[in-house]
């Protein structure tokens, strides 16, 4: 992702958060990259057989986050990767605007 301007990573919760210009758009957990997904792009990930990020909570129940595994073929295509990152950034920005309006 070095080719994409404004992308950085920060350690968090045993993995890394991926940011573009201070907006989180993805996570890296156990060397797997996951990008933010909503109904507008979920099918793109499903077509590649990607799965969402899940983790076990303290009560042993599984929790699913809105981050899906980035397909390897997308990772290897700089143009496509840039589009997928931009989509995930836009999703997170839109989600923040909705939360602000609800308050």
C-alpha positions as CSV (number, residue, x, y, z in Angstrom):
1,X,0.0,0.0,0.0
2,X,3.0,2.2,-0.1
3,X,1.9,3.5,-3.5
4,X,-1.3,5.0,-2.0
5,X,-0.7,8.5,-0.7
6,X,-1.7,9.1,3.0
7,X,-1.7,5.5,4.1
8,X,-0.2,4.6,7.5
9,X,-0.4,1.9,10.1
10,X,-0.6,2.0,13.9
11,X,-0.4,-0.8,16.4
12,X,-3.7,-1.7,18.0
13,X,-5.2,-4.7,19.9
14,X,-2.4,-7.1,18.9
15,X,-2.6,-6.1,15.2
16,X,-2.5,-2.9,13.2
17,X,-5.0,-0.3,12.1
18,X,-4.7,1.0,8.6
19,X,-5.4,4.7,8.0
20,X,-5.6,7.0,5.1
21,X,-5.3,10.6,6.1
22,X,-6.3,9.8,9.7
23,X,-9.4,7.8,8.6
24,X,-9.3,4.1,9.6
25,X,-10.2,1.8,6.6
26,X,-8.7,-1.5,7.5
27,X,-6.9,-3.7,10.0
28,X,-4.1,-6.3,9.9
29,X,-4.5,-9.3,12.2
30,X,-2.2,-12.3,12.1
31,X,-0.7,-11.0,8.8
32,X,-4.1,-10.8,7.1
33,X,-5.4,-7.5,5.7
34,X,-9.1,-6.7,6.2
35,X,-10.8,-3.7,4.7
36,X,-14.0,-1.9,5.9
37,X,-17.1,-3.3,4.2
38,X,-20.8,-2.4,4.1
39,X,-23.7,-3.4,1.9
40,X,-22.4,-1.4,-1.0
41,X,-19.2,-3.5,-1.5
42,X,-19.8,-6.7,0.5
43,X,-20.7,-8.7,-2.7
44,X,-17.2,-7.8,-4.1
45,X,-15.6,-9.6,-1.3
46,X,-18.0,-12.5,-1.4
47,X,-17.3,-13.1,-5.1
48,X,-13.6,-13.7,-4.1
49,X,-14.6,-16.1,-1.3
50,X,-13.4,-13.6,1.4
51,X,-14.6,-13.9,5.0
52,X,-15.2,-11.3,7.6
53,X,-12.9,-10.8,10.6
54,X,-14.2,-12.6,13.6
55,X,-12.9,-13.0,17.1
56,X,-13.8,-14.7,20.4
57,X,-15.1,-12.3,23.1
58,X,-14.5,-12.9,26.8
59,X,-17.7,-14.8,27.1
60,X,-16.6,-17.2,24.4
61,X,-19.2,-15.9,21.9
62,X,-17.9,-15.0,18.4
63,X,-18.1,-11.4,17.3
64,X,-18.0,-10.4,13.6
65,X,-16.6,-7.0,12.6
66,X,-17.4,-5.1,9.3
67,X,-13.9,-5.8,8.0
68,X,-13.4,-8.5,5.3
69,X,-10.3,-10.2,4.1
70,X,-8.6,-8.4,1.2
71,X,-8.4,-10.8,-1.8
72,X,-4.8,-11.5,-2.9
73,X,-5.5,-10.7,-6.5
74,X,-6.7,-7.2,-5.5
75,X,-3.6,-6.7,-3.3
76,X,-1.4,-7.5,-6.4
77,X,-3.2,-5.0,-8.6
78,X,-2.3,-1.4,-7.6
79,X,-5.1,0.3,-9.5
80,X,-7.8,-2.1,-8.1
81,X,-6.2,-1.9,-4.6
82,X,-6.4,1.9,-4.6
83,X,-10.1,1.8,-5.6
84,X,-10.9,-0.8,-2.8
85,X,-9.1,1.3,-0.2
86,X,-10.9,4.5,-1.3
87,X,-14.2,2.7,-1.1
88,X,-13.4,1.5,2.5
89,X,-12.3,5.1,3.5
90,X,-15.6,6.5,2.1
91,X,-17.6,3.8,4.0
92,X,-16.0,4.8,7.3
93,X,-16.5,8.5,6.6
94,X,-20.2,7.9,5.8
95,X,-20.6,5.8,9.0
96,X,-19.1,8.6,11.1
97,X,-21.5,11.2,9.6
98,X,-24.5,9.0,10.4
99,X,-23.3,8.6,14.0
100,X,-22.9,12.4,14.4
101,X,-26.4,13.0,13.0
102,X,-28.0,10.5,15.5
103,X,-26.6,12.4,18.5
